[in-house]
Amino acid sequence: MTSYIFSLLNLLSIIITFTSISTSTSTPNTIISIPLSPLFTKHHSSSSDPFQTLKLPASSSITRAHHLKTHKSHINSPLVKTSIHPKSYGGYSIDLKFGTPPQPFSFVLDTGSSLAWLPCSSHYLCSKCNSFPNADPTKTPKFIPKNSSSSKLIGCTNPKCAWVFGPNVQSRCQNCNPNSTNCSQICPAYTIQYGMGSTAGFLLSENLNFPGKIVADFLVGCSIVSIYQPAGIAGFGRGPESVPSQMNLTRFSYCLVSHRFDDSPASSELVLQSGSSGDGKTNGVSYTPFQKNPWNKKTYYYVTVKKIVVGEKRVRVPTRFLEIDGNGNGGSIVDSGSTFTFMERPIFDLVAQEFEKQVNYTRAREVEKQSGLSPCYYVVSGEGAASFPELTFQFRGGAKMRLPLTNYFSLVGKSDVACLTIVSDDVASPGVAGGPAVILGNYQMQNFYVEYDLENQRFGFRSQTCKTTV
């Protein structure tokens, strides 16, 4: 897959010329709010096969977990708000505008990666992007750099090039004199893996536009080719190239409206805030500190899950999975780009076994094979609401996330079968896959206000019904 991308990229780098683009070589408490929503315009209902509706986010959550577990790794902005929308494939999107004049695009909100990139140039190619519900690659909006007066290619000696490629990138700038500040060689092409998908392109300096505010000289990826990536990605991770880092945000927050994989037009808000607010806590929000992982996982938001409780019963998960070990493996991260929460097999088996002990319904094993989810149960219809034990995550500092039933069990289509929306893989031995042992996905955080307090290095949440707009 990677060789395919590079061959296309090398060809396109010859075809594509940025004739109108030059090369770039080099605090009040305010808030920005952005709508948060699902990704494709709905022209028809999502998949008529209820098993496929759940199987796509289940398999993509597992594949993304494999990627996250093996991943190697400043401007004052006003308070900004923008819409955030749920999408049929299980993610959430936001709308951002780049360029002069501004060109609008939808981006997947992703706290598990850092670079923001968009489909770029009239030659943009997206392979296998029609695999997603309601996605039409031929209608993908594309950013045209030559139509923007503020577009600049990032130079090889520009410090921002090292944000993506690391401090040793200078060794790849073979046409640049190390003592020269005026080198015309551009930053190398990037290739990024996202579990099932990938993307490749060049780095640009651009204007990021909000109502009444322009963030100049913003590093953004101009992707020329992608696989399984139907839209651009807005990286909200912890790297220097991320949206929060480039905007010098002190916190950002959102409330994810409930999604049923159907591209609902309902949306909520993503709020971006800069400027110090001290140690002030948001009303009703429980906090747990971010945890540092010194082993090259600086993109991720690590938190410490101390206990997992099913009903009134604590699941006896060995500490070695819930804590980061000496090699940087284990622990838990929060990832808005994953749909379903992922648990390494030893943790998942303990949780599933506890549900099996407490649930009085019959297992639906054929549905488990078809949907990729387990355990699934036949829920007797006509006898009131289904009854399942509560699922609770308890974090360091005592914060407890008690999940509503709809956040961890989902009905399969119009059937009387409900499946646990937590996934795992077939790796049963501890430490084989490495990386985080628990990845908290967006499905489990529907109708939670979620806050990333970067100033005070803590993660906050409270259960609430998200305000929606249509």
C-alpha positions as CSV (number, residue, x, y, z in Angstrom):
1,M,0.0,0.0,0.0
2,T,2.8,2.4,0.9
3,S,4.7,1.7,-2.3
4,Y,1.5,2.3,-4.2
5,I,1.2,5.7,-2.6
6,F,4.8,6.7,-3.2
7,S,4.7,5.7,-6.9
8,L,1.6,7.8,-7.4
9,L,3.1,10.7,-5.4
10,N,6.3,10.7,-7.3
11,L,4.4,10.8,-10.6
12,L,2.0,13.5,-9.4
13,S,4.8,15.6,-8.0
14,I,6.1,15.9,-11.6
15,I,2.7,16.6,-13.1
16,I,1.6,19.1,-10.4
17,T,3.2,22.5,-10.3
18,F,2.4,25.2,-7.8
19,T,3.2,28.1,-10.1
20,S,1.5,30.7,-8.0
21,I,2.9,29.3,-4.6
22,S,6.0,30.6,-3.0
23,T,8.1,28.7,-0.5
24,S,7.8,29.6,3.2
25,T,11.1,29.6,5.2
26,S,10.1,30.7,8.2
27,T,-3.1,37.1,25.2
28,P,-6.6,37.6,26.0
29,N,-9.0,34.8,27.1
30,T,-11.0,34.2,23.9
31,I,-13.0,31.4,22.5
32,I,-13.8,30.0,19.0
33,S,-16.8,27.7,18.5
34,I,-17.2,25.2,15.5
35,P,-20.1,23.0,14.6
36,L,-19.5,19.3,15.0
37,S,-21.3,16.9,12.7
38,P,-21.3,13.5,10.7
39,L,-19.4,13.4,7.4
40,F,-21.4,12.9,4.2
41,T,-24.5,14.5,3.0
42,K,-27.3,11.9,3.1
43,H,-28.9,11.3,-0.2
44,H,-30.3,7.9,0.9
45,S,-30.4,5.9,4.0
46,S,-27.3,4.1,5.3
47,S,-26.6,0.5,4.5
48,S,-29.8,-1.6,4.4
49,D,-27.8,-4.5,5.9
50,P,-27.8,-3.9,9.7
51,F,-24.8,-6.3,10.2
52,Q,-22.7,-4.2,7.8
53,T,-23.8,-1.0,9.5
54,L,-22.1,-2.2,12.7
55,K,-19.4,-4.3,11.1
56,L,-17.7,-1.3,9.3
57,P,-17.2,0.8,12.5
58,A,-16.3,-2.4,14.4
59,S,-13.6,-3.5,12.0
60,S,-12.3,0.1,11.5
61,S,-12.1,0.6,15.3
62,I,-9.9,-2.6,15.6
63,T,-7.7,-1.6,12.6
64,R,-7.3,1.9,13.9
65,A,-6.4,0.4,17.4
66,H,-3.6,-1.5,15.7
67,H,-2.4,1.7,14.1
68,L,-2.6,3.7,17.3
69,K,-0.9,1.0,19.3
70,T,2.1,0.9,17.0
71,H,2.3,4.6,16.1
72,K,5.8,6.1,16.3
73,S,6.1,9.3,16.7
74,H,1.7,29.8,18.2
75,I,-0.9,32.0,17.7
76,N,-3.4,33.6,20.1
77,S,-6.9,32.8,18.9
78,P,-10.2,34.1,20.0
79,L,-12.8,31.9,21.5
80,V,-14.1,30.1,18.5
81,K,-17.1,27.8,18.0
82,T,-17.9,25.6,15.0
83,S,-20.4,22.8,14.3
84,I,-19.6,19.1,14.9
85,H,-21.6,16.5,13.0
86,P,-22.0,12.7,13.5
87,K,-21.3,10.6,10.3
88,S,-22.7,7.4,8.9
89,Y,-19.3,5.7,9.1
90,G,-19.0,6.3,12.9
91,G,-16.9,9.5,13.1
92,Y,-17.6,13.2,13.6
93,S,-16.7,16.1,11.3
94,I,-16.1,19.8,11.6
95,D,-16.1,22.5,9.0
96,L,-12.9,24.6,8.5
97,K,-11.9,27.1,5.8
98,F,-8.4,27.5,4.4
99,G,-6.9,29.9,1.9
100,T,-7.5,33.4,0.6
101,P,-10.3,33.7,-0.4
102,P,-11.4,30.9,2.0
103,Q,-12.2,27.4,0.7
104,P,-14.5,25.4,3.0
105,F,-14.0,21.7,3.8
106,S,-15.3,19.0,6.2
107,F,-12.7,17.4,8.4
108,V,-12.8,14.3,10.6
109,L,-12.2,15.4,14.2
110,D,-9.3,13.3,15.4
111,T,-7.6,13.5,18.8
112,G,-5.5,10.5,17.9
113,S,-3.3,12.3,15.3
114,S,-1.8,15.7,14.9
115,L,-1.5,16.9,11.3
116,A,-4.4,18.6,9.6
117,W,-4.7,17.7,5.9
118,L,-7.2,18.1,3.1
119,P,-7.8,16.7,-0.4
120,C,-5.7,18.9,-2.6
121,S,-5.3,19.9,-6.2
122,S,-7.4,19.0,-9.2
123,H,-5.4,15.8,-9.6
124,Y,-6.4,14.4,-6.2
125,L,-7.0,10.6,-6.2
126,C,-8.8,8.6,-3.5
127,S,-8.7,4.8,-3.8
128,K,-11.4,2.7,-2.2
129,C,-13.2,5.7,-0.8
130,N,-16.5,4.6,-2.2
131,S,-16.5,1.8,0.4
132,F,-18.0,4.3,2.9
133,P,-21.8,4.9,3.1
134,N,-22.9,8.0,1.1
135,A,-19.3,8.7,0.0
136,D,-18.7,9.6,-3.7
137,P,-15.0,10.2,-4.4
138,T,-15.8,12.0,-7.7
139,K,-17.6,14.7,-5.7
140,T,-15.0,15.2,-3.0
141,P,-14.2,18.9,-2.7
142,K,-10.6,19.7,-3.4
143,F,-8.4,22.5,-2.2
144,I,-6.8,24.4,-5.1
145,P,-3.5,26.0,-3.9
146,K,-3.1,28.2,-7.0
147,N,-6.5,29.8,-6.2
148,S,-5.3,31.0,-2.9
149,S,-3.0,34.0,-2.6
150,S,-1.8,32.9,0.9
151,S,-0.6,29.4,-0.1
152,K,3.1,28.7,0.3
153,L,5.0,25.4,0.1
154,I,6.9,24.6,3.3
155,G,10.7,24.8,2.7
156,C,13.1,22.0,3.7
157,T,14.8,24.3,6.3
158,N,11.6,25.6,7.7
159,P,11.3,24.6,11.4
160,K,7.8,23.4,10.7
161,C,9.1,20.7,8.4
162,A,10.8,19.2,11.4
163,W,7.4,19.2,13.3
164,V,6.3,16.4,10.9
165,F,9.7,14.7,10.1
166,G,11.7,15.2,13.3
167,P,15.0,17.1,13.9
168,N,16.9,14.8,11.5
169,V,15.0,16.0,8.4
170,Q,17.9,18.2,7.5
171,S,19.8,15.1,6.3
172,R,17.1,14.8,3.6
173,C,17.6,18.4,2.5
174,Q,20.4,17.4,0.2
175,N,20.2,20.5,-2.0
176,C,20.4,22.9,0.9
177,N,23.5,24.4,2.4
178,P,23.2,23.8,6.2
179,N,24.3,27.4,6.7
180,S,21.9,28.9,4.2
181,T,18.6,30.5,5.2
182,N,17.5,30.8,1.6
183,C,17.0,27.3,0.3
184,S,14.4,26.6,-2.4
185,Q,14.1,22.9,-1.8
186,I,10.7,22.0,-0.4
187,C,10.0,19.8,2.7
188,P,9.8,16.1,1.8
189,A,6.4,14.5,0.9
190,Y,4.6,13.0,3.8
191,T,2.8,9.6,4.1
192,I,0.5,9.0,7.0
193,Q,-1.2,5.7,8.0
194,Y,-4.6,5.7,9.7
195,G,-5.3,2.0,10.4
196,M,-7.3,1.0,7.3
197,G,-6.4,4.1,5.4
198,S,-3.5,6.4,4.4
199,T,-2.7,9.6,2.7
200,A,0.3,11.4,1.1
201,G,1.1,14.8,-0.1
202,F,3.0,18.0,0.6
203,L,3.1,20.6,3.4
204,L,1.7,24.1,2.9
205,S,1.6,27.2,4.9
206,E,-1.9,28.7,4.7
207,N,-4.5,30.9,6.4
208,L,-7.0,29.2,8.6
209,N,-10.2,31.3,8.6
210,F,-12.8,31.8,11.3
211,P,-15.5,34.5,11.5
212,G,-13.6,37.6,12.5
213,K,-10.3,35.8,12.9
214,I,-7.5,34.6,10.6
215,V,-4.8,32.2,11.8
216,A,-1.9,33.0,9.4
217,D,1.0,30.7,8.5
218,F,-0.9,27.6,9.6
219,L,0.8,24.3,8.7
220,V,-1.6,22.1,6.7
221,G,-1.1,19.0,4.6
222,C,-2.0,19.1,0.9
223,S,-2.8,15.5,0.1
224,I,-2.5,14.3,-3.5
225,V,-3.5,10.7,-3.0
226,S,-5.4,8.8,-0.3
227,I,-6.7,5.3,0.4
228,Y,-9.8,4.6,2.5
229,Q,-9.8,8.3,3.6
230,P,-13.0,9.9,2.2
231,A,-12.4,13.3,3.9
232,G,-9.6,15.4,5.3
233,I,-8.5,15.0,8.9
234,A,-8.2,17.8,11.5
235,G,-5.5,16.5,13.9
236,F,-6.3,17.5,17.5
237,G,-3.5,15.5,19.1
238,R,-0.6,16.7,21.2
239,G,2.1,17.2,18.5
240,P,3.4,20.6,17.5
241,E,1.7,20.4,14.1
242,S,-1.8,19.8,15.6
243,V,-4.6,22.4,15.5
244,P,-4.5,23.0,19.3
245,S,-0.8,23.5,19.3
246,Q,-0.7,25.8,16.3
247,M,-3.5,27.9,17.7
248,N,-2.0,28.0,21.3
249,L,-5.2,26.7,22.7
250,T,-5.5,26.4,26.5
251,R,-8.5,24.1,26.2
252,F,-11.1,22.7,23.7
253,S,-14.4,21.0,24.4
254,Y,-17.3,19.3,22.6
255,C,-20.5,17.4,23.3
256,L,-21.0,14.5,20.8
257,V,-24.6,14.2,19.7
258,S,-26.0,10.7,19.5
259,H,-25.4,9.0,16.1
260,R,-27.1,6.0,14.6
261,F,-24.8,5.7,11.5
262,D,-27.2,7.7,9.4
263,D,-25.6,11.1,8.7
264,S,-28.1,13.0,10.8
265,P,-28.2,16.8,10.0
266,A,-28.1,17.5,13.8
267,S,-24.9,19.1,15.1
268,S,-23.4,20.4,18.3
269,E,-20.4,22.7,18.9
270,L,-16.7,22.3,19.2
271,V,-15.3,25.2,21.3
272,L,-11.7,26.3,21.0
273,Q,-10.3,28.6,23.8
274,S,-7.0,30.4,24.3
275,G,-5.8,32.6,27.1
276,S,-5.4,31.5,30.7
277,S,-8.4,30.6,32.8
278,G,-6.3,29.6,35.8
279,D,-7.4,26.5,37.7
280,G,-11.0,27.2,37.0
281,K,-13.2,24.1,36.7
282,T,-16.3,23.8,34.5
283,N,-19.5,23.3,36.6
284,G,-20.4,19.6,37.1
285,V,-17.3,18.3,35.3
286,S,-15.2,15.5,36.7
287,Y,-11.5,15.6,35.9
288,T,-8.6,13.2,35.7
289,P,-5.0,14.2,34.9
290,F,-3.4,13.5,31.6
291,Q,-0.6,11.0,32.0
292,K,2.8,11.3,30.3
293,N,4.2,8.5,28.3
294,P,7.9,9.1,27.8
295,W,8.2,6.5,25.1
296,N,7.6,8.3,21.8
297,K,3.7,8.5,22.1
298,K,3.5,12.3,22.4
299,T,0.5,12.5,20.0
300,Y,-1.9,10.8,22.4
301,Y,-4.0,11.9,25.3
302,Y,-3.2,9.3,28.0
303,V,-5.5,8.9,31.0
304,T,-5.4,6.3,33.8
305,V,-8.3,4.0,34.1
306,K,-8.1,2.6,37.6
307,K,-11.2,0.4,37.6
308,I,-13.8,-1.1,35.2
309,V,-17.1,-1.9,36.8
310,V,-19.9,-4.0,35.3
311,G,-23.1,-3.7,37.4
312,E,-21.8,-3.6,41.0
313,K,-18.9,-5.9,40.2
314,R,-15.4,-4.7,39.7
315,V,-13.6,-6.4,36.8
316,R,-10.2,-7.7,38.1
317,V,-8.0,-6.3,35.3
318,P,-4.3,-6.8,36.0
319,T,-2.6,-3.5,36.8
320,R,0.1,-4.2,34.1
321,F,-2.6,-3.4,31.5
322,L,-3.9,-0.3,33.0
323,E,-0.6,1.3,33.8
324,I,2.1,2.4,31.2
325,D,5.0,0.0,31.5
326,G,8.8,0.6,31.1
327,N,8.5,0.2,27.4
328,G,5.6,2.7,27.0
329,N,3.0,0.0,26.5
330,G,-0.3,-0.3,28.3
331,G,-2.5,2.5,29.7
332,S,-5.5,4.2,28.1
333,I,-6.0,7.0,25.6
334,V,-8.9,9.1,24.5
335,D,-9.5,9.0,20.7
336,S,-12.3,10.8,18.9
337,G,-11.3,9.2,15.7
338,S,-12.1,5.7,16.9
339,T,-15.8,4.7,16.8
340,F,-16.0,1.9,19.3
341,T,-13.8,1.6,22.4
342,F,-11.0,-1.0,22.0
343,M,-9.6,-3.2,24.7
344,E,-6.7,-5.6,24.5
345,R,-7.9,-9.2,24.5
346,P,-7.2,-10.1,28.1
347,I,-9.1,-7.0,29.3
348,F,-12.0,-7.5,26.9
349,D,-12.4,-11.2,27.8
350,L,-12.7,-10.3,31.5
351,V,-15.3,-7.6,30.8
352,A,-17.3,-9.8,28.4
353,Q,-17.3,-12.7,30.9
354,E,-18.7,-10.4,33.6
355,F,-21.5,-9.3,31.3
356,E,-22.2,-13.0,30.5
357,K,-22.5,-13.8,34.2
358,Q,-25.0,-11.0,34.8
359,V,-27.1,-10.9,31.6
360,N,-30.1,-13.2,31.5
361,Y,-30.7,-13.1,27.7
362,T,-29.8,-15.8,25.2
363,R,-26.6,-15.3,23.2
364,A,-27.1,-14.5,19.5
365,R,-24.0,-16.2,18.2
366,E,-24.9,-16.1,14.5
367,V,-25.3,-12.3,14.8
368,E,-21.9,-12.1,16.4
369,K,-20.3,-13.8,13.4
370,Q,-22.1,-11.4,11.0
371,S,-21.6,-8.2,12.8
372,G,-18.1,-8.6,14.2
373,L,-19.4,-7.6,17.7
374,S,-19.6,-9.8,20.8
375,P,-21.3,-10.7,23.0
376,C,-24.8,-10.2,21.4
377,Y,-28.1,-11.2,23.0
378,Y,-31.6,-11.8,21.9
379,V,-33.7,-9.1,23.7
380,V,-37.3,-10.1,24.2
381,S,-39.5,-7.5,22.5
382,G,-42.8,-6.3,23.9
383,E,-41.6,-6.6,27.5
384,G,-40.4,-3.1,28.1
385,A,-36.8,-1.8,27.9
386,A,-33.9,-4.1,27.7
387,S,-32.1,-4.6,31.0
388,F,-28.3,-4.8,31.1
389,P,-25.8,-4.1,34.0
390,E,-24.3,-0.6,34.0
391,L,-20.7,-0.1,32.7
392,T,-18.5,2.3,34.6
393,F,-14.9,3.5,34.0
394,Q,-13.2,5.0,37.1
395,F,-10.2,7.2,36.5
396,R,-7.3,8.4,38.6
397,G,-8.5,11.1,40.9
398,G,-11.9,9.4,41.4
399,A,-13.7,10.6,38.3
400,K,-16.3,8.1,37.3
401,M,-17.8,7.8,33.8
402,R,-21.1,5.9,34.0
403,L,-22.2,5.0,30.5
404,P,-25.8,5.2,29.4
405,L,-27.0,1.8,28.1
406,T,-27.2,3.1,24.5
407,N,-23.4,4.0,24.7
408,Y,-22.3,0.4,25.1
409,F,-25.1,-1.8,23.7
410,S,-26.6,-1.3,20.3
411,L,-29.6,-2.9,18.6
412,V,-28.7,-4.5,15.3
413,G,-31.0,-2.8,12.7
414,K,-34.7,-3.5,13.5
415,S,-34.0,-6.9,15.1
416,D,-34.4,-7.9,18.7
417,V,-30.6,-8.4,19.1
418,A,-28.4,-6.1,21.1
419,C,-24.5,-6.2,20.9
420,L,-21.8,-4.8,23.1
421,T,-20.1,-2.0,21.2
422,I,-16.6,-2.6,22.6
423,V,-14.1,-4.4,20.4
424,S,-10.9,-6.3,20.6
425,D,-8.6,-8.3,18.4
426,D,-7.2,-11.8,18.4
427,V,-4.0,-11.0,20.2
428,A,-4.4,-12.7,23.5
429,S,-0.8,-12.4,24.9
430,P,0.0,-9.3,26.9
431,G,2.4,-6.9,25.3
432,V,2.4,-8.6,21.9
433,A,0.7,-5.7,20.0
434,G,2.1,-3.0,22.3
435,G,0.8,0.6,22.6
436,P,-2.2,1.6,24.7
437,A,-4.3,-1.3,26.1
438,V,-7.6,0.7,26.1
439,I,-8.7,3.2,23.5
440,L,-11.8,5.1,24.5
441,G,-13.8,5.7,21.3
442,N,-16.4,8.3,20.4
443,Y,-19.4,6.0,20.6
444,Q,-19.0,5.6,24.3
445,M,-18.9,9.4,24.8
446,Q,-22.1,10.3,23.0
447,N,-24.1,12.8,25.1
448,F,-21.1,13.6,27.2
449,Y,-19.6,17.1,27.5
450,V,-15.9,16.4,27.0
451,E,-13.1,18.9,27.9
452,Y,-9.4,18.8,27.1
453,D,-7.9,21.2,29.6
454,L,-4.4,21.7,28.1
455,E,-3.4,24.5,30.5
456,N,-4.0,22.3,33.6
457,Q,-3.1,19.0,31.8
458,R,-6.4,17.2,32.6
459,F,-9.3,15.5,30.9
460,G,-12.9,16.4,32.0
461,F,-16.4,15.1,31.3
462,R,-20.0,15.2,32.5
463,S,-23.1,13.4,31.2
464,Q,-25.6,15.7,29.5
465,T,-28.0,15.8,26.6
466,C,-26.1,17.7,23.9
467,K,-27.7,20.8,22.6
468,T,-28.3,20.3,18.9
469,T,-28.9,22.5,15.9
470,V,-30.2,21.4,12.5
